Amino acid sequence: MLIDVLTIFPKMFDAVMGESIIKRAQEKKVVEINIIDLRLFSKDKHRKVDDKPFGGGPGMVMNAEPFFEAVSYIRRKTKDRRLKTRTILLSPKGKKFSQALAVKLSKYEHMVLLCGHYEGIDNRVAEHLADDEISIGDFILTGGELPAMAIIDSVVRLVPGVLGDENSCKDESFSGNLLEYPHYTRPADYSGMKVPDVLLSGNHGKIEEWRRKEAIKATKKKRPDLLKH
Ligand SMILES: C[S@@+](CC[C@H](N)C(=O)[O-])C[C@H]1O[C@@H](n2cnc3c(N)ncnc32)[C@H](O)[C@@H]1O
């Protein structure tokens, strides 16, 4: 999968893209991630990418032009590869991100993520450039960089070949309508807090049954809304 990110703060991505599973996915060449400085596509001599809002009001609005120019550059660059692409605008007004949406996005070969700042982006980007507008929740962040990183992380781990064990993401919370069952590891008795006996029994049938019951119990208690679906 190819991922292009348009941002005015490229350095914010260094730590997250350079560690752990995302780092290894790039080393294995399963994923290629390009963090692109949006200012390179500004025609202003000071590389300005924002302006005052028409109609007045507080704050600054990001210009549409650098986004259109940068996406057009990306399209030219990738034209011969005929990739199945999704262009995504990060926005609190978008549809709420979920595991189901992460699974859908993981089927694309190319994601272009557009990060806003200030009061947001000139609405022509949402109207004419983005395929999707995605929010990571009902709260306001300073910019689209953290949402972009959250989406990259959750999508990349679903791309075949990224996780060492493909089964790791099969029973996870939200992969069905249940939260995942609880995990325990050594020691079996930590200061009197004991691991459930069944997990030490070696009886795989019983363990499966216990895990399913615990998943239902945890979902009923913590996220009963999931059971309605
Ligand atoms: C300060 S926010 C703009 C908020 C906007 N004035 C509003 O009220 O809807 C600046 C940028 O951060 C990003 N952003 C903020 N919160 C977000 C969220 N919950 N999900 C996705 N992106 C978000 C978007 O890219 C947005 O353009």
The ligand as a Gaussian input file, in Angstrom:
#p B3LYP/6-31G(d) Opt

LIG

0 1
 C       -8.986000      23.138000      14.861000
 S       -9.520000      21.993000      13.674000
 C      -10.814000      22.876000      12.849000
 C      -12.151000      22.701000      13.473000
 C      -13.267000      23.431000      12.746000
 N      -13.163000      24.846000      12.947000
 C      -14.634000      22.940000      13.228000
 O      -15.178000      23.530000      14.156000
 O      -15.146000      21.944000      12.685000
 C       -8.234000      21.981000      12.511000
 C       -8.031000      20.707000      11.739000
 O       -7.765000      19.641000      12.626000
 C       -8.243000      18.421000      12.095000
 N       -9.132000      17.812000      13.101000
 C       -9.495000      18.344000      14.289000
 N      -10.270000      17.515000      14.992000
 C      -10.425000      16.406000      14.250000
 C      -11.129000      15.180000      14.428000
 N      -11.852000      14.930000      15.519000
 N      -11.047000      14.244000      13.447000
 C      -10.327000      14.481000      12.320000
 N       -9.656000      15.622000      12.093000
 C       -9.692000      16.579000      13.038000
 C       -8.929000      18.750000      10.774000
 O       -8.018000      18.473000       9.719000
 C       -9.192000      20.238000      10.904000
 O       -9.217000      20.874000       9.643000

